[in-house]
Amino acid sequence: MVYTSFYKGIAFVEGSVPNAKVIKQNVNAKLSGFGSHLKTLADVKDILVNQCISSNANAVVNFKYGQKTRLFAIDDMIFFGSGDLAVLDEQTLQELRKKFD
């Protein structure tokens, strides 16, 4: 079973969904630089949500994310996320929501 979360109406699936219609592959979001230590995973998801909306997608499949600190940087944190923008049918979304709730 793949882990799924929902954020602002978009499904974030950490794996593949067999019947997903992929719109764009390998999209990325990255937050770094001065002040990035004040960012969170939600900020990364906001970028991906906006990309979904502009592409008429309702999911990010094969979603991967993380954070790391740059070596020799006092307050420079990098938050990143990637995946494929996709359209999932309503039945698949409902099944994923049941597992999420």
N, C-alpha and C positions, 0 to 999 in steps of 0.2 A: 504494500500500500504506500502511495506517495503522500507526503505531507502537503496539505493545502491550507492556505490562509486567504482571507478576503480583506481587501483594503480599498475603500472608496468605490465599492461595487465591482472591483476587478479581482479575479481569482489569480493567486500566485501559487503555482504548482511546482513543487521541487521534484520534477520528473516528467515523464512524457504522458500524454493522454492519447490513446490510440485513434480516436476520431476527431482530433483537433485539426482545424484548418489553419495552418501556419500562414500568417500574412507577411511577417518580416522575421528573418532569422538573425540571431546573434546581436541583439540590441544591447547597449551598455549604458549604465549610469555610473558616474564616478564623482565623488565630492572630495576635494583635497585642497590644500593651501591654508593660508592663515585663517584661523577661526573655524576650521573644519572640525575641531574637537568638540564644537558645540552642536554638530549635526548628529543625526540618528539614522537608523535604517528606514524610518518613516520618510525622511527627506529623499532617500534613494528611491523608495517606492513612489513618491510623488512624481518624480521624473518619469518613471516607467508608466505610471497611470496616464500622464499627459501624452506619452507616446501612443498608448493604447487608444485613447480617445481620438487622437488625430488620425489613427489608422483604422478606426471602427472595429477594434479588437476588444474582447472582454476578458482576456486572460494572458498571463505570462507563463508559458510552460517551460520546462527545463530551467526553472529559476534557480540561480545561484547567487549568493551574497556573502559579504564578509566585511571585515574591517582590519586595519593594521596601522601600526605607528611607524613612521619613517625613522630610520636610524639617524641619530644625532639631531633630531628635531625636538624642540621642547613641547610644542603644542600642535604639531602637524599630524593629524589623523586622516587616514584615507578610508572612506566608505565606498563600497562598490556593489553593483548588482548587474546581472545579465540574464538573458533568456531569449525566448522566441515569442513574439506577439502572435496571438492566435484567437480564433473564434471557436467557442464551444457552444454546442446546442443546449437548449434549455434543460433537457433531461440530464445531461452530463453535469451541468451546473448544479442542479438540484441534488444529484447524488453526492457531489463533492461537498455541498453545504451540509448534508446530513452527517457526513463523516467529520466535518469541521465543528458542528454544534455539539 
